């Protein structure tokens, strides 16, 4: 399978990866959850092999791009019904 197909398949799993990580690590800081999501996604894409075979020529830019995809998915999910509703403000007397 060529790398573009692998990349597109990997990206399709990002919402499930983000949701699963949120369920497992919900109380942890966002950067920890993002790094975990990046690790899962990099493994799914066999990024190390892609770098070695020169299908990825700038791994830093590639990783930054994956981070932006994860941020976008989180933003979309947080703006959807998936997000937990905000708790109502308590009335002060």
Backbone as CSV, one residue per row, in Angstrom:
resi,resn,N_x,N_y,N_z,CA_x,CA_y,CA_z,C_x,C_y,C_z
1,UNK,0.866,-1.172,0.000,0.000,0.000,0.000,0.909,1.231,0.000
2,UNK,0.581,2.225,-0.838,1.430,3.410,-0.869,1.189,4.266,0.373
3,UNK,2.137,5.165,0.626,2.101,5.924,1.870,0.906,6.854,1.954
4,UNK,0.484,7.449,0.841,-0.674,8.343,0.871,-1.917,7.607,1.351
5,UNK,-2.127,6.402,0.879,-3.271,5.607,1.341,-3.163,5.313,2.828
6,UNK,-1.974,4.965,3.278,-1.745,4.690,4.698,-2.008,5.942,5.531
7,UNK,-1.532,7.095,5.050,-1.736,8.352,5.761,-3.224,8.667,5.886
8,UNK,-3.964,8.549,4.797,-5.396,8.855,4.833,-6.156,7.894,5.736
9,UNK,-5.773,6.628,5.734,-6.403,5.668,6.645,-6.080,6.022,8.091
10,UNK,-4.839,6.394,8.364,-4.444,6.763,9.725,-5.206,7.976,10.213
11,UNK,-5.360,8.974,9.347,-6.082,10.184,9.725,-7.540,9.863,10.038
12,UNK,-8.101,8.889,9.360,-9.506,8.536,9.615,-9.723,7.989,11.021
13,UNK,-8.662,7.516,11.659,-8.767,6.981,13.018,-8.602,8.046,14.106
14,UNK,-8.241,9.271,13.735,-7.949,10.305,14.727,-9.121,10.554,15.674
15,UNK,-10.367,10.690,15.181,-11.461,10.903,16.146,-11.586,9.775,17.179
16,UNK,-11.427,8.545,16.748,-11.510,7.416,17.683,-10.337,7.427,18.658
17,UNK,-9.163,7.765,18.166,-7.983,7.839,19.036,-8.181,8.921,20.088
18,UNK,-8.617,10.106,19.648,-8.824,11.226,20.571,-9.885,10.882,21.606
19,UNK,-10.976,10.299,21.164,-12.057,9.940,22.084,-11.595,8.903,23.106
20,UNK,-10.885,7.898,22.651,-10.385,6.861,23.558,-9.403,7.412,24.573
21,UNK,-8.504,8.274,24.121,-7.532,8.868,25.030,-8.223,9.766,26.041
22,UNK,-9.236,10.502,25.594,-9.991,11.362,26.521,-10.679,10.514,27.590
23,UNK,-11.209,9.360,27.206,-11.864,8.476,28.179,-10.871,7.908,29.182
24,UNK,-9.667,7.609,28.719,-8.671,6.991,29.592,-7.927,8.034,30.428
25,UNK,-7.543,9.148,29.794,-6.696,10.149,30.440,-7.416,11.476,30.639
26,UNK,-8.714,11.469,30.794,-9.523,12.674,30.866,-9.038,13.737,31.822
27,UNK,-8.491,13.362,32.956,-8.071,14.334,33.955,-6.669,14.874,33.752
28,UNK,-5.959,14.358,32.781,-4.573,14.790,32.552,-4.529,16.042,31.688
29,UNK,-3.405,16.746,31.700,-3.273,17.955,30.872,-3.386,17.636,29.380
30,UNK,-3.851,18.612,28.632,-4.057,18.441,27.201,-2.813,18.037,26.446
31,UNK,-1.665,18.583,26.812,-0.426,18.267,26.099,-0.062,16.795,26.268
32,UNK,-0.326,16.221,27.430,-0.065,14.790,27.636,-0.979,13.953,26.753
33,UNK,-2.256,14.359,26.677,-3.205,13.622,25.837,-2.830,13.752,24.360
34,UNK,-2.392,14.943,23.957,-1.996,15.137,22.558,-0.775,14.283,22.235
35,UNK,0.220,14.261,23.116,1.416,13.453,22.878,1.080,11.970,22.791
36,UNK,0.141,11.536,23.615,-0.295,10.138,23.556,-0.977,9.861,22.224
37,UNK,-1.839,10.771,21.785,-2.510,10.607,20.496,-1.494,10.582,19.358
38,UNK,-0.484,11.459,19.430,0.559,11.458,18.410,1.304,10.127,18.376
39,UNK,1.594,9.576,19.539,2.293,8.289,19.598,1.474,7.180,18.944
40,UNK,0.176,7.146,19.261,-0.695,6.140,18.656,-0.745,6.316,17.143
41,UNK,-0.901,7.552,16.690,-1.014,7.823,15.267,0.286,7.511,14.533
42,UNK,1.409,7.874,15.126,2.699,7.570,14.516,2.899,6.063,14.396
43,UNK,2.479,5.329,15.402,2.596,3.869,15.336,1.685,3.307,14.246
44,UNK,0.468,3.828,14.159,-0.470,3.356,13.136,0.059,3.632,11.735
45,UNK,0.772,4.726,11.567,1.310,5.093,10.260,2.672,4.462,9.989
46,UNK,3.220,3.756,10.957,4.580,3.224,10.848,5.529,4.333,10.419
47,UNK,5.451,5.447,11.156,6.195,6.645,10.784,7.695,6.398,10.724
48,UNK,8.211,5.604,11.621,9.651,5.310,11.595,10.069,4.661,10.290
49,UNK,9.272,3.729,9.807,9.566,3.076,8.531,9.450,4.061,7.374
50,UNK,8.453,4.953,7.445,8.254,5.937,6.380,9.411,6.926,6.322
51,UNK,9.952,7.294,7.484,11.116,8.189,7.511,12.328,7.455,6.936
52,UNK,12.513,6.201,7.342,13.662,5.425,6.876,13.627,5.209,5.362
53,UNK,12.440,5.036,4.820,12.322,4.796,3.378,12.168,6.098,2.593
54,UNK,12.319,7.244,3.285,12.274,8.578,2.695,10.907,8.947,2.111
55,UNK,9.832,8.291,2.602,8.495,8.723,2.229,8.124,9.982,3.009
56,UNK,8.736,10.149,4.169,8.633,11.380,4.954,10.039,11.962,4.975
57,UNK,10.190,13.162,4.394,11.528,13.746,4.304,11.817,14.751,5.411
58,UNK,10.770,15.259,6.069,10.949,16.191,7.196,10.023,15.739,8.320
59,UNK,10.556,14.901,9.194,9.718,14.307,10.233,9.190,15.335,11.231
60,UNK,9.914,16.432,11.456,9.439,17.470,12.378,8.192,18.142,11.814
61,UNK,8.252,18.535,10.549,7.082,19.155,9.913,5.916,18.177,9.852
62,UNK,6.210,16.923,9.571,5.166,15.917,9.491,4.489,15.743,10.843
63,UNK,5.288,15.645,11.896,4.742,15.510,13.252,3.924,16.747,13.635
64,UNK,4.404,17.943,13.272,3.639,19.164,13.536,2.300,19.141,12.796
65,UNK,2.309,18.656,11.574,1.066,18.544,10.810,0.090,17.585,11.468
66,UNK,0.595,16.450,11.956,-0.272,15.511,12.669,-0.842,16.158,13.927
67,UNK,-0.020,16.947,14.612,-0.489,17.660,15.803,-1.612,18.627,15.473
68,UNK,-1.501,19.300,14.332,-2.557,20.216,13.913,-3.847,19.465,13.583
69,UNK,-3.711,18.290,12.995,-4.897,17.463,12.716,-5.570,17.068,14.027
70,UNK,-4.782,16.636,14.995,-5.328,16.258,16.302,-6.004,17.455,16.952
71,UNK,-5.363,18.624,16.919,-5.976,19.830,17.494,-7.304,20.145,16.816
72,UNK,-7.358,20.005,15.504,-8.594,20.269,14.777,-9.700,19.304,15.149
73,UNK,-9.354,18.035,15.297,-10.359,17.038,15.694,-10.871,17.340,17.098
74,UNK,-9.976,17.688,18.011,-10.385,18.035,19.374,-11.315,19.238,19.352
75,UNK,-10.966,20.245,18.553,-11.797,21.438,18.466,-13.191,21.100,17.923
76,UNK,-13.253,20.266,16.893,-14.545,19.858,16.334,-15.358,19.057,17.350
77,UNK,-14.699,18.126,18.029,-15.412,17.317,19.011,-15.896,18.170,20.174
78,UNK,-15.080,19.122,20.616,-15.487,19.988,21.723,-16.653,20.900,21.338
79,UNK,-16.808,21.178,20.061,-17.905,22.029,19.590,-19.151,21.228,19.249
80,UNK,-19.097,19.919,19.452,-20.216,19.057,19.081,-20.920,18.502,20.312
81,UNK,-21.895,17.672,20.063,-22.643,17.034,21.146,-21.756,16.094,21.958
82,UNK,-20.601,15.742,21.430,-19.678,14.854,22.137,-19.169,15.516,23.413
83,UNK,-19.025,16.840,23.365,-18.478,17.576,24.507,-19.461,17.522,25.674
84,UNK,-18.917,17.516,26.848,-19.757,17.529,28.042,-20.376,18.914,28.178
85,UNK,-21.645,18.967,28.531,-22.261,20.288,28.690,-21.637,21.028,29.859
86,UNK,-21.565,22.333,29.720,-21.018,23.158,30.792,-21.958,23.102,31.992
87,UNK,-21.382,23.052,33.173,-22.233,23.018,34.362,-22.871,24.380,34.545
88,UNK,-24.138,24.395,34.957,-24.808,25.682,35.124,-24.177,26.467,36.272
89,UNK,-24.126,27.771,36.085,-23.537,28.630,37.119,-24.445,28.646,38.347
90,UNK,-23.824,28.589,39.506,-24.600,28.633,40.746,-25.028,30.070,41.017
91,UNK,-26.245,30.195,41.462,-26.749,31.536,41.808,-26.136,31.946,43.140
92,UNK,-25.698,33.175,43.194,-25.151,33.695,44.452,-26.219,34.522,45.139
93,UNK,-26.305,34.386,46.439,-27.318,35.109,47.211,-26.700,36.216,47.997
